[in-house]
C-alpha cells in the first residue's frame, strides 16, 4: 500500500465506545446513501447521553460541511466550557486538520474514531482515487492536547467497504 504508513496498532475501545462508533458508521452509511462521503459523528456528554449527531453534507460543493466541524460549532453554541471538556466525540473517521483544530479551539474532550486518516489515505491511493487537497495529519499533530483513541478494529472493514463504495461511485460519475 502506498501513501502514509498505516499504524498496525489499534486501540482497544470499550463496549460503550463501540455502541457510539456503530452509530457513527450508520450515519456514514446514511451520508453515502445521500451521495456524500461516508462520515458520521456523535457527541456524548459526560453522563453518556448523545447530545448531537450528524453526517457528512458535502455533496453540494461546500467541503467544510463535515460532521466533526458541526459538532464543534453546535457545542460552542449550546454547551458550557465544562460540558465541552467532559464530552466525547465519536466519529467514523479520524478528524481532518480543519476538524481537529475546531475540536481543540472549542475545548472538546476525548475523541474516538473508527478508522485513521492514514488508513483512509492508503485505501484511496490503492483505489486510484484523487488525493485530498489537505494533508491527512493525525489529530495530535494539529491538536496535541486532545485525548485520541482509535482506530477501532471491529469497524475498520465495514468503513473500508463504505469508502470503497464511495470511491467506486465517484469514479463512475
C-alpha positions in Angstrom: 0.0 0.0 0.0 1.3 3.4 -0.9 0.9 6.8 0.8 1.4 7.4 4.5 2.3 4.5 6.7 -0.8 2.9 8.3 -0.4 2.2 12.0 -0.6 -1.5 12.8 -1.6 -0.9 16.3 -5.3 -0.5 17.0 -6.7 0.8 20.3 -9.0 -1.4 22.3 -12.2 0.5 22.7 -14.8 -0.2 25.3 -18.2 -1.8 24.6 -19.8 1.7 25.2 -17.3 3.2 22.7 -18.3 0.6 20.1 -22.0 1.4 20.6 -21.4 5.0 19.8 -19.0 4.2 16.9 -21.5 1.9 15.4 -24.0 4.8 15.3 -21.3 6.8 13.5 -21.0 4.0 11.0 -24.8 4.1 10.5 -24.6 7.9 9.9 -21.7 7.3 7.5 -23.9 4.9 5.6 -26.7 7.5 5.5 -24.3 10.0 4.1 -23.2 7.6 1.4 -26.8 6.8 0.6 -27.4 10.6 0.2 -24.5 11.0 -2.2 -22.0 12.3 0.4 -18.7 10.9 1.5 -19.3 8.3 4.3 -18.6 10.1 7.5 -20.7 10.3 10.6 -20.2 11.6 14.1 -21.8 11.6 17.6 -21.2 13.8 20.6 -21.8 12.2 24.0 -21.9 14.2 27.3 -20.2 13.2 30.5 -23.3 11.2 31.6 -23.2 9.1 28.4 -26.1 10.8 26.7 -25.9 11.5 23.0 -26.5 15.3 22.7 -25.7 15.8 19.0 -25.1 13.7 15.8 -24.6 14.5 12.2 -23.3 13.1 8.9 -21.2 14.5 6.1 -23.1 17.0 3.9 -20.5 18.0 1.3 -22.2 16.8 -1.9 -23.5 20.2 -2.8 -19.9 21.6 -3.0 -19.2 23.0 0.5 -16.4 20.8 1.5 -16.4 22.2 5.0 -19.7 20.6 6.0 -18.1 17.8 8.0 -20.0 16.3 10.9 -17.0 16.8 13.2 -17.0 20.5 12.5 -20.7 20.6 13.0 -20.1 19.1 16.5 -17.7 21.8 17.4 -20.0 24.6 16.1 -23.0 23.1 17.9 -21.1 22.7 21.1 -19.9 26.2 21.1 -23.5 27.4 20.8 -25.2 25.0 23.2 -22.8 23.8 25.9 -20.7 25.3 28.6 -17.0 25.0 28.8 -17.3 22.3 31.4 -19.7 20.4 29.3 -17.4 20.7 26.3 -14.4 19.3 28.3 -16.4 16.4 29.7 -17.8 15.3 26.3 -16.6 12.6 24.0 -16.7 13.0 20.2 -17.1 9.7 18.3 -16.5 9.6 14.6 -16.3 7.1 11.8 -13.0 8.6 10.6 -10.2 10.5 12.3 -10.6 14.3 12.1 -9.1 16.2 9.2 -6.9 19.1 10.2 -9.8 21.6 9.9 -11.9 19.5 12.3 -9.0 18.7 14.6 -8.4 22.5 15.0 -12.1 23.1 15.7 -12.2 20.3 18.3 -9.2 21.9 20.1 -10.4 25.5 19.8 -13.8 24.7 21.3 -12.1 22.6 24.0 -14.0 19.4 23.4 -12.9 16.3 25.4 -11.9 12.9 24.2 -12.1 11.8 20.5 -12.7 8.2 19.5 -12.6 7.2 15.8 -13.2 4.0 13.8 -10.6 4.5 11.1 -7.5 6.7 10.9 -6.7 9.3 8.3 -3.6 7.2 7.3 -5.8 4.1 6.7 -8.3 6.1 4.6 -5.5 7.8 2.6 -3.9 4.4 1.9 -7.1 2.9 0.7 -7.9 5.9 -1.6 -4.4 5.7 -3.1 -4.7 2.0 -3.6 -8.0 2.5 -5.4 -6.6 5.3 -7.6 -8.9 7.9 -6.1 -7.8 11.6 -6.2 -5.7 12.7 -3.3 -7.3 15.1 -0.7 -6.3 18.8 -1.1 -5.5 18.7 2.7 -2.7 16.6 4.2 -4.1 13.7 6.3 -2.4 14.7 9.5 -3.1 12.8 12.7 -5.2 14.8 15.2 -2.4 15.0 17.7 -0.1 16.8 15.1 -2.8 19.5 14.8 -4.2 19.4 18.3 -1.7 17.9 20.7 -3.8 18.3 23.8 -6.7 16.2 22.6 -7.0 12.7 24.0 -7.5 10.4 21.0 -8.4 6.8 20.8 -8.6 4.8 17.6 -8.8 3.0 15.2 -11.4 0.5 16.3 -10.5 -2.8 14.8 -14.1 -4.2 14.8 -15.3 -1.5 12.5 -12.4 -1.0 10.1 -13.5 -3.4 7.3 -17.1 -2.0 7.4 -15.8 1.5 7.0 -13.4 0.4 4.3 -16.3 -1.1 2.3 -18.3 2.2 2.6 -15.3 4.3 1.4 -14.7 1.8 -1.4 -18.4 2.1 -2.5 -18.0 5.9 -2.5 -14.7 5.8 -4.4 -16.3 3.5 -7.0 -19.4 5.6 -7.4 -17.3 8.8 -7.7 -15.1 7.3 -10.3 -18.1 6.3 -12.4 -19.6 9.8 -12.3 
